[in-house]
Amino acid sequence: MSGYKRATVKISEEEYRRLHQADMQRRFKEHTKTIKTSAETADLTVTLNDIENRQRRFEQALSDLDHDFNWIGAEMIQDILAQNSHCYENLATIIADVNSDTNASLDHLSQRFTAEIERERVQYRQYL
């Protein structure tokens, strides 16, 4: 026999979510270590959940389309998924960079504020 062969594996929705969650934790483990405030964590969690939901819907739509494509279509879908995954990783890197820049800016402002307070103390002591 010749021709393209395909195997389908079915797993439960719960198992899929567990595997997907484990994959996301593995991919973005180092990025979540840099987040320091709970507000930033909450915002990033909401954003990542939205992205994961869109990713899931996108993969489902591609899966639905896959049933109608030949092997060339399947290769194209794999390329699209790889590109989507790459963009997802780039977004996580950008979020981490912005968080790092924000923390550096806050540290700089804190130092300036401390210096200004000290200058005010010196002036007040001279006044007294």
Secondary structure, 3 states (H helix, E strand, C coil): CCCCCCCCCCCCHHHHHHHHHHHHHHHCHHHHHCCCCHHHHHHHHHHHHHHHHHHHHHHHHHHHHHCCCCHHHHHHHHHHHHHHHHHHHHHHHHHHHHHHHHHHHHHHHHHHHHHHHHHHHHHHHHHC
